[in-house]
Amino acid sequence: TIYNPNKYSIDTQTDLTGQDIDEKDNKIDDLTKNIKDLENQIKDLNDK
Protein backbone atom coordinates (compact mmCIF):
# COMPACT_ATOMS: atom_id res chain seq x y z
CA THR A 1 0.00 0.00 0.00
CA ILE A 2 1.34 3.42 -0.92
CA TYR A 3 1.30 5.68 2.13
CA ASN A 4 -1.16 8.47 1.52
CA PRO A 5 -1.64 10.61 4.63
CA ASN A 6 -5.06 11.76 3.44
CA LYS A 7 -6.38 8.25 3.08
CA TYR A 8 -4.63 6.04 5.61
CA SER A 9 -3.68 6.17 9.22
CA ILE A 10 -0.38 4.27 9.30
CA ASP A 11 -0.64 3.53 13.04
CA THR A 12 -3.77 1.42 12.84
CA GLN A 13 -3.50 0.24 9.22
CA THR A 14 -7.11 1.23 8.69
CA ASP A 15 -8.31 3.97 6.41
CA LEU A 16 -10.37 6.87 7.68
CA THR A 17 -13.62 4.90 7.40
CA GLY A 18 -12.14 2.38 9.84
CA GLN A 19 -12.04 -0.45 7.33
CA ASP A 20 -9.07 -2.76 7.35
CA ILE A 21 -6.76 -1.92 4.43
CA ASP A 22 -5.81 -5.54 3.71
CA GLU A 23 -9.47 -6.50 3.55
CA LYS A 24 -10.12 -3.73 1.01
CA ASP A 25 -7.06 -4.76 -1.02
CA ASN A 26 -8.44 -8.30 -1.19
CA LYS A 27 -11.80 -7.02 -2.40
CA ILE A 28 -10.05 -4.95 -5.07
CA ASP A 29 -8.05 -8.01 -6.15
CA ASP A 30 -11.28 -10.02 -6.46
CA LEU A 31 -12.93 -7.27 -8.50
CA THR A 32 -9.89 -6.99 -10.76
CA LYS A 33 -10.00 -10.74 -11.36
CA ASN A 34 -13.74 -10.58 -12.12
CA ILE A 35 -13.18 -7.76 -14.62
CA LYS A 36 -10.44 -9.76 -16.38
CA ASP A 37 -12.75 -12.79 -16.55
CA LEU A 38 -15.50 -10.64 -18.07
CA GLU A 39 -13.09 -9.12 -20.59
CA ASN A 40 -12.06 -12.62 -21.65
CA GLN A 41 -15.71 -13.66 -22.02
CA ILE A 42 -16.42 -10.60 -24.18
CA LYS A 43 -13.37 -11.38 -26.32
CA ASP A 44 -14.60 -14.96 -26.77
CA LEU A 45 -18.05 -13.74 -27.80
CA ASN A 46 -16.59 -11.27 -30.28
CA ASP A 47 -14.47 -14.00 -31.84
CA LYS A 48 -17.51 -16.20 -32.55
mmCIF entry with sequence, helices, sheets and N, C-alpha, C, O atoms, coordinates in Angstrom:
data_MODEL
# 
_entry.id   MODEL 
# 
_entity.id                         1 
_entity.type                       polymer 
_entity.pdbx_number_of_molecules   1 
# 
_entity_poly.entity_id                      1 
_entity_poly.type                           'polypeptide(L)' 
_entity_poly.nstd_linkage                   no 
_entity_poly.nstd_monomer                   no 
_entity_poly.pdbx_seq_one_letter_code       TIYNPNKYSIDTQTDLTGQDIDEKDNKIDDLTKNIKDLENQIKDLNDK 
_entity_poly.pdbx_seq_one_letter_code_can   TIYNPNKYSIDTQTDLTGQDIDEKDNKIDDLTKNIKDLENQIKDLNDK 
_entity_poly.pdbx_strand_id                 A 
# 
loop_
_entity_poly_seq.entity_id 
_entity_poly_seq.num 
_entity_poly_seq.mon_id 
_entity_poly_seq.hetero 
1 1  THR n 
1 2  ILE n 
1 3  TYR n 
1 4  ASN n 
1 5  PRO n 
1 6  ASN n 
1 7  LYS n 
1 8  TYR n 
1 9  SER n 
1 10 ILE n 
1 11 ASP n 
1 12 THR n 
1 13 GLN n 
1 14 THR n 
1 15 ASP n 
1 16 LEU n 
1 17 THR n 
1 18 GLY n 
1 19 GLN n 
1 20 ASP n 
1 21 ILE n 
1 22 ASP n 
1 23 GLU n 
1 24 LYS n 
1 25 ASP n 
1 26 ASN n 
1 27 LYS n 
1 28 ILE n 
1 29 ASP n 
1 30 ASP n 
1 31 LEU n 
1 32 THR n 
1 33 LYS n 
1 34 ASN n 
1 35 ILE n 
1 36 LYS n 
1 37 ASP n 
1 38 LEU n 
1 39 GLU n 
1 40 ASN n 
1 41 GLN n 
1 42 ILE n 
1 43 LYS n 
1 44 ASP n 
1 45 LEU n 
1 46 ASN n 
1 47 ASP n 
1 48 LYS n 
# 
_struct_asym.id          A 
_struct_asym.entity_id   1 
# 
_struct_conf.conf_type_id            HELX_P 
_struct_conf.id                      HELX_P1 
_struct_conf.pdbx_PDB_helix_id       AA1 
_struct_conf.beg_label_comp_id       ILE 
_struct_conf.beg_label_asym_id       A 
_struct_conf.beg_label_seq_id        21 
_struct_conf.pdbx_beg_PDB_ins_code   ? 
_struct_conf.end_label_comp_id       ASP 
_struct_conf.end_label_asym_id       A 
_struct_conf.end_label_seq_id        47 
_struct_conf.pdbx_end_PDB_ins_code   ? 
_struct_conf.beg_auth_comp_id        ILE 
_struct_conf.beg_auth_asym_id        A 
_struct_conf.beg_auth_seq_id         21 
_struct_conf.end_auth_comp_id        ASP 
_struct_conf.end_auth_asym_id        A 
_struct_conf.end_auth_seq_id         47 
_struct_conf.pdbx_PDB_helix_class    1 
_struct_conf.details                 ? 
_struct_conf.pdbx_PDB_helix_length   27 
# 
_struct_conf_type.id          HELX_P 
_struct_conf_type.criteria    ? 
_struct_conf_type.reference   ? 
# 
_struct_sheet.id               AA1 
_struct_sheet.type             ? 
_struct_sheet.number_strands   2 
_struct_sheet.details          ? 
# 
_struct_sheet_order.sheet_id     AA1 
_struct_sheet_order.range_id_1   1 
_struct_sheet_order.range_id_2   2 
_struct_sheet_order.offset       ? 
_struct_sheet_order.sense        anti-parallel 
# 
loop_
_struct_sheet_range.sheet_id 
_struct_sheet_range.id 
_struct_sheet_range.beg_label_comp_id 
_struct_sheet_range.beg_label_asym_id 
_struct_sheet_range.beg_label_seq_id 
_struct_sheet_range.pdbx_beg_PDB_ins_code 
_struct_sheet_range.end_label_comp_id 
_struct_sheet_range.end_label_asym_id 
_struct_sheet_range.end_label_seq_id 
_struct_sheet_range.pdbx_end_PDB_ins_code 
_struct_sheet_range.beg_auth_comp_id 
_struct_sheet_range.beg_auth_asym_id 
_struct_sheet_range.beg_auth_seq_id 
_struct_sheet_range.end_auth_comp_id 
_struct_sheet_range.end_auth_asym_id 
_struct_sheet_range.end_auth_seq_id 
AA1 1 TYR A 8  ? SER A 9  ? TYR A 8  SER A 9  
AA1 2 THR A 14 ? ASP A 15 ? THR A 14 ASP A 15 
# 
loop_
_atom_site.group_PDB 
_atom_site.id 
_atom_site.type_symbol 
_atom_site.label_atom_id 
_atom_site.label_alt_id 
_atom_site.label_comp_id 
_atom_site.label_asym_id 
_atom_site.label_entity_id 
_atom_site.label_seq_id 
_atom_site.pdbx_PDB_ins_code 
_atom_site.Cartn_x 
_atom_site.Cartn_y 
_atom_site.Cartn_z 
_atom_site.occupancy 
_atom_site.B_iso_or_equiv 
_atom_site.pdbx_formal_charge 
_atom_site.auth_seq_id 
_atom_site.auth_comp_id 
_atom_site.auth_asym_id 
_atom_site.auth_atom_id 
_atom_site.pdbx_PDB_model_num 
ATOM 1   N N  . THR A 1 1  ? 0.852   -1.196  0.000   1.00 0.00 ? 1  THR A N  1 
ATOM 2   C CA . THR A 1 1  ? 0.000   0.000   0.000   1.00 0.00 ? 1  THR A CA 1 
ATOM 3   C C  . THR A 1 1  ? 0.883   1.241   0.000   1.00 0.00 ? 1  THR A C  1 
ATOM 4   O O  . THR A 1 1  ? 1.807   1.352   0.805   1.00 0.00 ? 1  THR A O  1 
ATOM 5   N N  . ILE A 1 2  ? 0.600   2.158   -0.893  1.00 0.00 ? 2  ILE A N  1 
ATOM 6   C CA . ILE A 1 2  ? 1.336   3.421   -0.917  1.00 0.00 ? 2  ILE A CA 1 
ATOM 7   C C  . ILE A 1 2  ? 0.819   4.278   0.227   1.00 0.00 ? 2  ILE A C  1 
ATOM 8   O O  . ILE A 1 2  ? -0.392  4.415   0.403   1.00 0.00 ? 2  ILE A O  1 
ATOM 9   N N  . TYR A 1 3  ? 1.726   4.855   1.003   1.00 0.00 ? 3  TYR A N  1 
ATOM 10  C CA . TYR A 1 3  ? 1.302   5.677   2.134   1.00 0.00 ? 3  TYR A CA 1 
ATOM 11  C C  . TYR A 1 3  ? 0.756   6.998   1.628   1.00 0.00 ? 3  TYR A C  1 
ATOM 12  O O  . TYR A 1 3  ? 1.471   7.791   1.017   1.00 0.00 ? 3  TYR A O  1 
ATOM 13  N N  . ASN A 1 4  ? -0.499  7.219   1.888   1.00 0.00 ? 4  ASN A N  1 
ATOM 14  C CA . ASN A 1 4  ? -1.160  8.467   1.524   1.00 0.00 ? 4  ASN A CA 1 
ATOM 15  C C  . ASN A 1 4  ? -1.776  9.036   2.792   1.00 0.00 ? 4  ASN A C  1 
ATOM 16  O O  . ASN A 1 4  ? -2.771  8.505   3.284   1.00 0.00 ? 4  ASN A O  1 
ATOM 17  N N  . PRO A 1 5  ? -1.202  10.106  3.329   1.00 0.00 ? 5  PRO A N  1 
ATOM 18  C CA . PRO A 1 5  ? -1.644  10.612  4.635   1.00 0.00 ? 5  PRO A CA 1 
ATOM 19  C C  . PRO A 1 5  ? -3.110  11.021  4.649   1.00 0.00 ? 5  PRO A C  1 
ATOM 20  O O  . PRO A 1 5  ? -3.743  11.028  5.704   1.00 0.00 ? 5  PRO A O  1 
ATOM 21  N N  . ASN A 1 6  ? -3.654  11.362  3.481   1.00 0.00 ? 6  ASN A N  1 
ATOM 22  C CA . ASN A 1 6  ? -5.057  11.763  3.443   1.00 0.00 ? 6  ASN A CA 1 
ATOM 23  C C  . ASN A 1 6  ? -5.983  10.566  3.589   1.00 0.00 ? 6  ASN A C  1 
ATOM 24  O O  . ASN A 1 6  ? -7.108  10.691  4.072   1.00 0.00 ? 6  ASN A O  1 
ATOM 25  N N  . LYS A 1 7  ? -5.496  9.406   3.168   1.00 0.00 ? 7  LYS A N  1 
ATOM 26  C CA . LYS A 1 7  ? -6.378  8.254   3.077   1.00 0.00 ? 7  LYS A CA 1 
ATOM 27  C C  . LYS A 1 7  ? -6.169  7.267   4.221   1.00 0.00 ? 7  LYS A C  1 
ATOM 28  O O  . LYS A 1 7  ? -7.128  6.665   4.701   1.00 0.00 ? 7  LYS A O  1 
ATOM 29  N N  . TYR A 1 8  ? -4.930  7.098   4.658   1.00 0.00 ? 8  TYR A N  1 
ATOM 30  C CA . TYR A 1 8  ? -4.632  6.041   5.610   1.00 0.00 ? 8  TYR A CA 1 
ATOM 31  C C  . TYR A 1 8  ? -4.036  6.591   6.896   1.00 0.00 ? 8  TYR A C  1 
ATOM 32  O O  . TYR A 1 8  ? -3.292  7.572   6.900   1.00 0.00 ? 8  TYR A O  1 
ATOM 33  N N  . SER A 1 9  ? -4.386  5.931   7.971   1.00 0.00 ? 9  SER A N  1 
ATOM 34  C CA . SER A 1 9  ? -3.676  6.165   9.225   1.00 0.00 ? 9  SER A CA 1 
ATOM 35  C C  . SER A 1 9  ? -2.690  5.019   9.388   1.00 0.00 ? 9  SER A C  1 
ATOM 36  O O  . SER A 1 9  ? -3.096  3.868   9.551   1.00 0.00 ? 9  SER A O  1 
ATOM 37  N N  . ILE A 1 10 ? -1.394  5.328   9.346   1.00 0.00 ? 10 ILE A N  1 
ATOM 38  C CA . ILE A 1 10 ? -0.384  4.269   9.301   1.00 0.00 ? 10 ILE A CA 1 
ATOM 39  C C  . ILE A 1 10 ? -0.315  3.510   10.630  1.00 0.00 ? 10 ILE A C  1 
ATOM 40  O O  . ILE A 1 10 ? 0.095   2.350   10.662  1.00 0.00 ? 10 ILE A O  1 
ATOM 41  N N  . ASP A 1 11 ? -0.715  4.163   11.724  1.00 0.00 ? 11 ASP A N  1 
ATOM 42  C CA . ASP A 1 11 ? -0.644  3.525   13.040  1.00 0.00 ? 11 ASP A CA 1 
ATOM 43  C C  . ASP A 1 11 ? -1.562  2.311   13.124  1.00 0.00 ? 11 ASP A C  1 
ATOM 44  O O  . ASP A 1 11 ? -1.167  1.255   13.619  1.00 0.00 ? 11 ASP A O  1 
ATOM 45  N N  . THR A 1 12 ? -2.776  2.468   12.642  1.00 0.00 ? 12 THR A N  1 
ATOM 46  C CA . THR A 1 12 ? -3.774  1.420   12.836  1.00 0.00 ? 12 THR A CA 1 
ATOM 47  C C  . THR A 1 12 ? -3.936  0.538   11.611  1.00 0.00 ? 12 THR A C  1 
ATOM 48  O O  . THR A 1 12 ? -4.594  -0.501  11.668  1.00 0.00 ? 12 THR A O  1 
ATOM 49  N N  . GLN A 1 13 ? -3.320  0.961   10.479  1.00 0.00 ? 13 GLN A N  1 
ATOM 50  C CA . GLN A 1 13 ? -3.496  0.241   9.218   1.00 0.00 ? 13 GLN A CA 1 
ATOM 51  C C  . GLN A 1 13 ? -4.972  0.123   8.834   1.00 0.00 ? 13 GLN A C  1 
ATOM 52  O O  . GLN A 1 13 ? -5.389  -0.859  8.220   1.00 0.00 ? 13 GLN A O  1 
ATOM 53  N N  . THR A 1 14 ? -5.745  1.131   9.202   1.00 0.00 ? 14 THR A N  1 
ATOM 54  C CA . THR A 1 14 ? -7.108  1.232   8.686   1.00 0.00 ? 14 THR A CA 1 
ATOM 55  C C  . THR A 1 14 ? -7.205  2.569   7.984   1.00 0.00 ? 14 THR A C  1 
ATOM 56  O O  . THR A 1 14 ? -6.471  3.500   8.314   1.00 0.00 ? 14 THR A O  1 
ATOM 57  N N  . ASP A 1 15 ? -8.103  2.674   7.021   1.00 0.00 ? 15 ASP A N  1 
ATOM 58  C CA . ASP A 1 15 ? -8.310  3.974   6.406   1.00 0.00 ? 15 ASP A CA 1 
ATOM 59  C C  . ASP A 1 15 ? -9.257  4.784   7.281   1.00 0.00 ? 15 ASP A C  1 
ATOM 60  O O  . ASP A 1 15 ? -9.650  4.342   8.360   1.00 0.00 ? 15 ASP A O  1 
ATOM 61  N N  . LEU A 1 16 ? -9.616  5.957   6.816   1.00 0.00 ? 16 LEU A N  1 
ATOM 62  C CA . LEU A 1 16 ? -10.374 6.866   7.676   1.00 0.00 ? 16 LEU A CA 1 
ATOM 63  C C  . LEU A 1 16 ? -11.800 6.401   7.926   1.00 0.00 ? 16 LEU A C  1 
ATOM 64  O O  . LEU A 1 16 ? -12.462 6.907   8.833   1.00 0.00 ? 16 LEU A O  1 
ATOM 65  N N  . THR A 1 17 ? -12.287 5.441   7.135   1.00 0.00 ? 17 THR A N  1 
ATOM 66  C CA . THR A 1 17 ? -13.618 4.897   7.400   1.00 0.00 ? 17 THR A CA 1 
ATOM 67  C C  . THR A 1 17 ? -13.536 3.776   8.428   1.00 0.00 ? 17 THR A C  1 
ATOM 68  O O  . THR A 1 17 ? -14.560 3.237   8.847   1.00 0.00 ? 17 THR A O  1 
ATOM 69  N N  . GLY A 1 18 ? -12.313 3.425   8.835   1.00 0.00 ? 18 GLY A N  1 
ATOM 70  C CA . GLY A 1 18 ? -12.136 2.379   9.839   1.00 0.00 ? 18 GLY A CA 1 
ATOM 71  C C  . GLY A 1 18 ? -12.076 0.985   9.259   1.00 0.00 ? 18 GLY A C  1 
ATOM 72  O O  . GLY A 1 18 ? -11.982 0.008   10.002  1.00 0.00 ? 18 GLY A O  1 
ATOM 73  N N  . GLN A 1 19 ? -12.128 0.875   7.937   1.00 0.00 ? 19 GLN A N  1 
ATOM 74  C CA . GLN A 1 19 ? -12.044 -0.448  7.330   1.00 0.00 ? 19 GLN A CA 1 
ATOM 75  C C  . GLN A 1 19 ? -10.597 -0.903  7.261   1.00 0.00 ? 19 GLN A C  1 
ATOM 76  O O  . GLN A 1 19 ? -9.683  -0.100  7.074   1.00 0.00 ? 19 GLN A O  1 
ATOM 77  N N  . ASP A 1 20 ? -10.409 -2.197  7.415   1.00 0.00 ? 20 ASP A N  1 
ATOM 78  C CA . ASP A 1 20 ? -9.065  -2.757  7.349   1.00 0.00 ? 20 ASP A CA 1 
ATOM 79  C C  . ASP A 1 20 ? -8.539  -2.671  5.917   1.00 0.00 ? 20 ASP A C  1 
ATOM 80  O O  . ASP A 1 20 ? -9.223  -3.066  4.973   1.00 0.00 ? 20 ASP A O  1 
ATOM 81  N N  . ILE A 1 21 ? -7.325  -2.154  5.764   1.00 0.00 ? 21 ILE A N  1 
ATOM 82  C CA . ILE A 1 21 ? -6.761  -1.920  4.433   1.00 0.00 ? 21 ILE A CA 1 
ATOM 83  C C  . ILE A 1 21 ? -6.570  -3.238  3.683   1.00 0.00 ? 21 ILE A C  1 
ATOM 84  O O  . ILE A 1 21 ? -6.894  -3.333  2.499   1.00 0.00 ? 21 ILE A O  1 
ATOM 85  N N  . ASP A 1 22 ? -6.046  -4.254  4.370   1.00 0.00 ? 22 ASP A N  1 
ATOM 86  C CA . ASP A 1 22 ? -5.808  -5.537  3.706   1.00 0.00 ? 22 ASP A CA 1 
ATOM 87  C C  . ASP A 1 22 ? -7.105  -6.112  3.164   1.00 0.00 ? 22 ASP A C  1 
ATOM 88  O O  . ASP A 1 22 ? -7.147  -6.656  2.060   1.00 0.00 ? 22 ASP A O  1 
ATOM 89  N N  . GLU A 1 23 ? -8.163  -5.984  3.956   1.00 0.00 ? 23 GLU A N  1 
ATOM 90  C CA . GLU A 1 23 ? -9.469  -6.497  3.547   1.00 0.00 ? 23 GLU A CA 1 
ATOM 91  C C  . GLU A 1 23 ? -9.926  -5.809  2.261   1.00 0.00 ? 23 GLU A C  1 
ATOM 92  O O  . GLU A 1 23 ? -10.446 -6.455  1.351   1.00 0.00 ? 23 GLU A O  1 
ATOM 93  N N  . LYS A 1 24 ? -9.726  -4.493  2.200   1.00 0.00 ? 24 LYS A N  1 
ATOM 94  C CA . LYS A 1 24 ? -10.118 -3.733  1.005   1.00 0.00 ? 24 LYS A CA 1 
ATOM 95  C C  . LYS A 1 24 ? -9.251  -4.136  -0.182  1.00 0.00 ? 24 LYS A C  1 
ATOM 96  O O  . LYS A 1 24 ? -9.748  -4.260  -1.301  1.00 0.00 ? 24 LYS A O  1 
ATOM 97  N N  . ASP A 1 25 ? -7.957  -4.339  0.058   1.00 0.00 ? 25 ASP A N  1 
ATOM 98  C CA . ASP A 1 25 ? -7.064  -4.757  -1.023  1.00 0.00 ? 25 ASP A CA 1 
ATOM 99  C C  . ASP A 1 25 ? -7.530  -6.085  -1.609  1.00 0.00 ? 25 ASP A C  1 
ATOM 100 O O  . ASP A 1 25 ? -7.504  -6.283  -2.823  1.00 0.00 ? 25 ASP A O  1 
ATOM 101 N N  . ASN A 1 26 ? -7.962  -7.000  -0.723  1.00 0.00 ? 26 ASN A N  1 
ATOM 102 C CA . ASN A 1 26 ? -8.442  -8.302  -1.187  1.00 0.00 ? 26 ASN A CA 1 
ATOM 103 C C  . ASN A 1 26 ? -9.686  -8.143  -2.043  1.00 0.00 ? 26 ASN A C  1 
ATOM 104 O O  . ASN A 1 26 ? -9.831  -8.806  -3.070  1.00 0.00 ? 26 ASN A O  1 
ATOM 105 N N  . LYS A 1 27 ? -10.586 -7.261  -1.618  1.00 0.00 ? 27 LYS A N  1 
ATOM 106 C CA . LYS A 1 27 ? -11.805 -7.021  -2.399  1.00 0.00 ? 27 LYS A CA 1 
ATOM 107 C C  . LYS A 1 27 ? -11.446 -6.463  -3.769  1.00 0.00 ? 27 LYS A C  1 
ATOM 108 O O  . LYS A 1 27 ? -12.031 -6.853  -4.780  1.00 0.00 ? 27 LYS A O  1 
ATOM 109 N N  . ILE A 1 28 ? -10.478 -5.542  -3.799  1.00 0.00 ? 28 ILE A N  1 
ATOM 110 C CA . ILE A 1 28 ? -10.051 -4.948  -5.072  1.00 0.00 ? 28 ILE A CA 1 
ATOM 111 C C  . ILE A 1 28 ? -9.451  -6.024  -5.969  1.00 0.00 ? 28 ILE A C  1 
ATOM 112 O O  . ILE A 1 28 ? -9.715  -6.054  -7.171  1.00 0.00 ? 28 ILE A O  1 
ATOM 113 N N  . ASP A 1 29 ? -8.637  -6.916  -5.378  1.00 0.00 ? 29 ASP A N  1 
ATOM 114 C CA . ASP A 1 29 ? -8.048  -8.006  -6.154  1.00 0.00 ? 29 ASP A CA 1 
ATOM 115 C C  . ASP A 1 29 ? -9.140  -8.874  -6.771  1.00 0.00 ? 29 ASP A C  1 
ATOM 116 O O  . ASP A 1 29 ? -9.063  -9.244  -7.942  1.00 0.00 ? 29 ASP A O  1 
ATOM 117 N N  . ASP A 1 30 ? -10.165 -9.197  -5.966  1.00 0.00 ? 30 ASP A N  1 
ATOM 118 C CA . ASP A 1 30 ? -11.277 -10.018 -6.458  1.00 0.00 ? 30 ASP A CA 1 
ATOM 119 C C  . ASP A 1 30 ? -11.982 -9.325  -7.618  1.00 0.00 ? 30 ASP A C  1 
ATOM 120 O O  . ASP A 1 30 ? -12.285 -9.949  -8.634  1.00 0.00 ? 30 ASP A O  1 
ATOM 121 N N  . LEU A 1 31 ? -12.239 -8.027  -7.455  1.00 0.00 ? 31 LEU A N  1 
ATOM 122 C CA . LEU A 1 31 ? -12.931 -7.270  -8.501  1.00 0.00 ? 31 LEU A CA 1 
ATOM 123 C C  . LEU A 1 31 ? -12.095 -7.228  -9.773  1.00 0.00 ? 31 LEU A C  1 
ATOM 124 O O  . LEU A 1 31 ? -12.621 -7.368  -10.878 1.00 0.00 ? 31 LEU A O  1 
ATOM 125 N N  . THR A 1 32 ? -10.789 -7.033  -9.610  1.00 0.00 ? 32 THR A N  1 
ATOM 126 C CA . THR A 1 32 ? -9.894  -6.985  -10.765 1.00 0.00 ? 32 THR A CA 1 
ATOM 127 C C  . THR A 1 32 ? -9.945  -8.308  -11.520 1.00 0.00 ? 32 THR A C  1 
ATOM 128 O O  . THR A 1 32 ? -9.984  -8.339  -12.750 1.00 0.00 ? 32 THR A O  1 
ATOM 129 N N  . LYS A 1 33 ? -9.944  -9.407  -10.750 1.00 0.00 ? 33 LYS A N  1 
ATOM 130 C CA . LYS A 1 33 ? -10.003 -10.736 -11.359 1.00 0.00 ? 33 LYS A CA 1 
ATOM 131 C C  . LYS A 1 33 ? -11.324 -10.911 -12.103 1.00 0.00 ? 33 LYS A C  1 
ATOM 132 O O  . LYS A 1 33 ? -11.347 -11.435 -13.217 1.00 0.00 ? 33 LYS A O  1 
ATOM 133 N N  . ASN A 1 34 ? -12.423 -10.473 -11.490 1.00 0.00 ? 34 ASN A N  1 
ATOM 134 C CA . ASN A 1 34 ? -13.741 -10.578 -12.120 1.00 0.00 ? 34 ASN A CA 1 
ATOM 135 C C  . ASN A 1 34 ? -13.792 -9.795  -13.425 1.00 0.00 ? 34 ASN A C  1 
ATOM 136 O O  . ASN A 1 34 ? -14.350 -10.261 -14.419 1.00 0.00 ? 34 ASN A O  1 
ATOM 137 N N  . ILE A 1 35 ? -13.202 -8.599  -13.415 1.00 0.00 ? 35 ILE A N  1 
ATOM 138 C CA . ILE A 1 35 ? -13.185 -7.765  -14.622 1.00 0.00 ? 35 ILE A CA 1 
ATOM 139 C C  . ILE A 1 35 ? -12.399 -8.462  -15.726 1.00 0.00 ? 35 ILE A C  1 
ATOM 140 O O  . ILE A 1 35 ? -12.827 -8.475  -16.880 1.00 0.00 ? 35 ILE A O  1 
ATOM 141 N N  . LYS A 1 36 ? -11.247 -9.045  -15.378 1.00 0.00 ? 36 LYS A N  1 
ATOM 142 C CA . LYS A 1 36 ? -10.439 -9.757  -16.375 1.00 0.00 ? 36 LYS A CA 1 
ATOM 143 C C  . LYS A 1 36 ? -11.226 -10.926 -16.959 1.00 0.00 ? 36 LYS A C  1 
ATOM 144 O O  . LYS A 1 36 ? -11.198 -11.163 -18.167 1.00 0.00 ? 36 LYS A O  1 
ATOM 145 N N  . ASP A 1 37 ? -11.936 -11.660 -16.082 1.00 0.00 ? 37 ASP A N  1 
ATOM 146 C CA . ASP A 1 37 ? -12.753 -12.786 -16.550 1.00 0.00 ? 37 ASP A CA 1 
ATOM 147 C C  . ASP A 1 37 ? -13.810 -12.300 -17.538 1.00 0.00 ? 37 ASP A C  1 
ATOM 148 O O  . ASP A 1 37 ? -14.025 -12.916 -18.582 1.00 0.00 ? 37 ASP A O  1 
ATOM 149 N N  . LEU A 1 38 ? -14.467 -11.191 -17.199 1.00 0.00 ? 38 LEU A N  1 
ATOM 150 C CA . LEU A 1 38 ? -15.505 -10.643 -18.073 1.00 0.00 ? 38 LEU A CA 1 
ATOM 151 C C  . LEU A 1 38 ? -14.913 -10.192 -19.408 1.00 0.00 ? 38 LEU A C  1 
ATOM 152 O O  . LEU A 1 38 ? -15.508 -10.405 -20.464 1.00 0.00 ? 38 LEU A O  1 
ATOM 153 N N  . GLU A 1 39 ? -13.741 -9.568  -19.349 1.00 0.00 ? 39 GLU A N  1 
ATOM 154 C CA . GLU A 1 39 ? -13.094 -9.122  -20.587 1.00 0.00 ? 39 GLU A CA 1 
ATOM 155 C C  . GLU A 1 39 ? -12.800 -10.313 -21.494 1.00 0.00 ? 39 GLU A C  1 
ATOM 156 O O  . GLU A 1 39 ? -12.972 -10.244 -22.711 1.00 0.00 ? 39 GLU A O  1 
ATOM 157 N N  . ASN A 1 40 ? -12.350 -11.412 -20.873 1.00 0.00 ? 40 ASN A N  1 
ATOM 158 C CA . ASN A 1 40 ? -12.064 -12.616 -21.653 1.00 0.00 ? 40 ASN A CA 1 
ATOM 159 C C  . ASN A 1 40 ? -13.334 -13.182 -22.270 1.00 0.00 ? 40 ASN A C  1 
ATOM 160 O O  . ASN A 1 40 ? -13.328 -13.626 -23.418 1.00 0.00 ? 40 ASN A O  1 
ATOM 161 N N  . GLN A 1 41 ? -14.425 -13.166 -21.508 1.00 0.00 ? 41 GLN A N  1 
ATOM 162 C CA . GLN A 1 41 ? -15.707 -13.664 -22.023 1.00 0.00 ? 41 GLN A CA 1 
ATOM 163 C C  . GLN A 1 41 ? -16.169 -12.820 -23.213 1.00 0.00 ? 41 GLN A C  1 
ATOM 164 O O  . GLN A 1 41 ? -16.649 -13.350 -24.215 1.00 0.00 ? 41 GLN A O  1 
ATOM 165 N N  . ILE A 1 42 ? -16.018 -11.508 -23.089 1.00 0.00 ? 42 ILE A N  1 
ATOM 166 C CA . ILE A 1 42 ? -16.417 -10.604 -24.182 1.00 0.00 ? 42 ILE A CA 1 
ATOM 167 C C  . ILE A 1 42 ? -15.575 -10.888 -25.424 1.00 0.00 ? 42 ILE A C  1 
ATOM 168 O O  . ILE A 1 42 ? -16.089 -10.939 -26.541 1.00 0.00 ? 42 ILE A O  1 
ATOM 169 N N  . LYS A 1 43 ? -14.270 -11.073 -25.207 1.00 0.00 ? 43 LYS A N  1 
ATOM 170 C CA . LYS A 1 43 ? -13.373 -11.375 -26.320 1.00 0.00 ? 43 LYS A CA 1 
ATOM 171 C C  . LYS A 1 43 ? -13.815 -12.661 -27.021 1.00 0.00 ? 43 LYS A C  1 
ATOM 172 O O  . LYS A 1 43 ? -13.861 -12.732 -28.249 1.00 0.00 ? 43 LYS A O  1 
ATOM 173 N N  . ASP A 1 44 ? -14.142 -13.680 -26.210 1.00 0.00 ? 44 ASP A N  1 
ATOM 174 C CA . ASP A 1 44 ? -14.596 -14.956 -26.768 1.00 0.00 ? 44 ASP A CA 1 
ATOM 175 C C  . ASP A 1 44 ? -15.850 -14.756 -27.604 1.00 0.00 ? 44 ASP A C  1 
ATOM 176 O O  . ASP A 1 44 ? -15.962 -15.299 -28.703 1.00 0.00 ? 44 ASP A O  1 
ATOM 177 N N  . LEU A 1 45 ? -16.790 -13.980 -27.085 1.00 0.00 ? 45 LEU A N  1 
ATOM 178 C CA . LEU A 1 45 ? -18.050 -13.742 -27.802 1.00 0.00 ? 45 LEU A CA 1 
ATOM 179 C C  . LEU A 1 45 ? -17.798 -12.995 -29.110 1.00 0.00 ? 45 LEU A C  1 
ATOM 180 O O  . LEU A 1 45 ? -18.429 -13.283 -30.127 1.00 0.00 ? 45 LEU A O  1 
ATOM 181 N N  . ASN A 1 46 ? -16.886 -12.049 -29.079 1.00 0.00 ? 46 ASN A N  1 
ATOM 182 C CA . ASN A 1 46 ? -16.592 -11.272 -30.282 1.00 0.00 ? 46 ASN A CA 1 
ATOM 183 C C  . ASN A 1 46 ? -15.922 -12.131 -31.350 1.00 0.00 ? 46 ASN A C  1 
ATOM 184 O O  . ASN A 1 46 ? -16.078 -11.887 -32.547 1.00 0.00 ? 46 ASN A O  1 
ATOM 185 N N  . ASP A 1 47 ? -15.178 -13.136 -30.904 1.00 0.00 ? 47 ASP A N  1 
ATOM 186 C CA . ASP A 1 47 ? -14.473 -14.004 -31.844 1.00 0.00 ? 47 ASP A CA 1 
ATOM 187 C C  . ASP A 1 47 ? -15.419 -14.965 -32.550 1.00 0.00 ? 47 ASP A C  1 
ATOM 188 O O  . ASP A 1 47 ? -15.090 -15.483 -33.617 1.00 0.00 ? 47 ASP A O  1 
ATOM 189 N N  . LYS A 1 48 ? -16.596 -15.209 -31.964 1.00 0.00 ? 48 LYS A N  1 
ATOM 190 C CA . LYS A 1 48 ? -17.513 -16.196 -32.552 1.00 0.00 ? 48 LYS A CA 1 
ATOM 191 C C  . LYS A 1 48 ? -18.232 -15.643 -33.766 1.00 0.00 ? 48 LYS A C  1 
ATOM 192 O O  . LYS A 1 48 ? -19.038 -16.343 -34.379 1.00 0.00 ? 48 LYS A O  1 
# 
